[in-house]
Amino acid sequence: MIQSVVHIVDDASWGGVNRLLACFEKAPEGFVHDHHKIMRIDRGLKMSPLIEADVIVSHMSVCWKNIPFFTSLRATHPETPLVHVEHSYSERFAALKVGNRARFEDLMRLAYALFDKVVAVSRPQAAWIQRRGYADSDQLVSISSCVSLAAFEAVAYQRQDGPVTIGAIGRFHEQKGFDILVEAFVLAARANARLLLVGDGPDRDLLVSKAKGHPQISFMPYTANPAMALAMCDVIAMPSRWEPYGLVALEAMAAKRPVICSNFDGLKQHVSNGAVPIAENTVAGWYEQIAKLGTHEAVDRLGLGTGHVSAEWNFLHAWNKLVHELTYFKASTQKAA
Amino acid sequence: MSNPTISVVVPAYNVAATIHETLISISNQTFTDIEIIVVDDGATDATPDILTNYADPRLRVIRQANRGLAGARNTGIFHAQGKYIAFCDSDDVWEAEKLERHFNHLEGDDNVGISFAGSSMIDEHGQRLKVSQLPKLKNITAADVFKRNPIGNGSAAVVRREAFDCIAYRPASETERDWWFDETMRQSEDIDAWMRFILASDWKIEGIEGLLTRYRIQSGGLSANLSKQYQTWKHMCSKVCDTAPAFAGRHAPVAEAYQLRFLARRAFMMRDGATALRLVTASLATSLIPLIEEPVKTLVTFFAAIALRVFGHVFNPTTKLTTARA
């Protein structure tokens, strides 16, 4: 039976989750069993609207401000299975950014207790949630995030000659650690490499000032076509300070670009799929790596990851299964009643 | 044979004078399910003979060309099979119940990744000094580690292997095994590892009551080394800045002031009044927070440095002011 699944999203996660859900729309016929649609929630809304759905999936971030909303969502939909997808938090985030750990733990347990299932977006994140006891083991599901990869696979063989282009794609924010990369690149001063930063965000000025007008560092705003940005790069660098999953790594693998990344949180999963881990995610660590990337041959030697293989299918299959599990039980109890 | 519960890692480089006493204190632990891994880091004195003649079936000796303290510890960790790893430097001595106490602590709370305790201090002859390291024990934050390093010395910590592996990495130049401690550092390698640990994971660092290590203060030493020690501390600090820029922005000046005060106290012990005064002045110039957080200790350091500078020729400092480590 086709179930209707409503994904609720607030402004903060709108863009990213939209791309995630496009995966359902673009899937070949038969791959998606249910009807998924997206619903935008105004930020700071305290009361949940009544939502007609067989399953409701929240992509909103867990924070104290959203607790009234989550509570009313639960209260107004007592029979509807509720799922929360954890896009925000990871172990490194907790280590680096959480001042009051006890309060954070209370928040996580309280919020997760309102949902029937909690979806971790990567295996390392799932292991962390389980170890900390934020969700029970039968409540926790690990579904690695995915986007439609066809556009990335299409640029797999587009190559350019000339200098090696090291690409860094994402939000210009402390999380992504591009400041480390820029500093290391300036230090390494390789004549035959260039650094391309694609994105925008609060750290833009910081990055521009660290780049010191270096002729081999260029900036490019977000594009509606991220595959095109990837096509301009020979290797993708991800010096993230924390990362629940790290979709760019998956996209780069689909586009057959080697990935170099820090080795924690969700990025560990990409390393297990063939991304090259940086020893220490510091200026010195990246300097050492960039100094070796003088030629296209050196880039080729990094090797290609395989994380994209069946990623879409696994993602869709896992969601089909989850929705089925949540609604099958409900349907059978209703029948019994 | 099943794996031991605790692996004790003892780095040993030219420690013939002290290692026997260290090993006896490990062999005599009330917690007995242990392996003792001594890493002979290319010793050129009688250390290898002492190890050969030491009779404890739980002892394993691994020999390597000299890699330094961090490199010896890393080799020990690499070979360790225990669920927990305890570190003991080969000039320090443990109280008999140390491992038992840490075992109970770690088994009792699965969120604790590093368990530590305070230390008493001994001089080079093993005589107890009057001061101790009595650090903060609970609710240890990254700022606490950065500023005051509550773990204190290299023989205080017992770590959970599963947790400690979160800081393992493999530099491009390394072909044999991972690094946990940074082998490019010859000092500050402890605090560097603890900082990476607390900024990488949400395992707890927590202390238990008691002075469970006797930490040996080597007198002598050269003031020139203090400057080197300061440089390695700055290097550690730059890594913290890369990892956590906002955190470092808030805490680095204060942590630096504490480090300078610590070095001032070291200079004082070396009876170098000029250096002590210069360092304590630099500390106060960097941040006044230590004066607010720990006024007595900061002022004592300041006036002791002045006294030594002015009356240095008649004033003979005893080890009374031996410092708790910054």
Contacts between the chains, C-beta under 8 A, distances in Angstrom:
chain1	res1	chain2	res2	distance
A	91	B	200	7.8
A	91	B	201	6.0
A	91	B	202	5.6
A	92	B	200	6.3
A	92	B	201	7.9
A	94	B	202	4.3
A	95	B	142	7.7
A	95	B	198	6.6
A	95	B	199	5.5
A	95	B	200	5.7
A	95	B	201	5.5
A	95	B	202	5.2
A	96	B	199	5.8
A	96	B	243	7.4
A	96	B	244	5.2
A	96	B	247	7.0
A	98	B	202	7.7
A	99	B	141	7.8
A	101	B	202	6.8
A	128	B	202	7.9
A	132	B	111	7.9
A	132	B	202	7.0
A	174	B	245	6.4
A	174	B	246	6.6
A	179	B	245	7.2
A	180	B	242	5.5
A	241	B	243	6.7
A	241	B	244	7.3
A	263	B	169	6.9
A	264	B	166	7.3
A	264	B	200	6.3
A	277	B	169	7.7
A	277	B	170	7.8
A	279	B	169	4.7
A	279	B	170	6.0
A	279	B	171	4.4
A	279	B	172	6.3
A	280	B	169	5.9
A	280	B	171	7.5
A	280	B	182	7.9
A	280	B	239	7.2
A	281	B	242	7.1
A	281	B	243	6.8
A	282	B	238	7.7
A	282	B	239	5.1
A	282	B	242	4.0
A	282	B	243	6.9
A	283	B	238	7.7
A	283	B	242	5.6
A	284	B	239	7.7
A	288	B	171	7.5
A	288	B	172	5.6
A	289	B	172	7.3
A	292	B	172	7.6
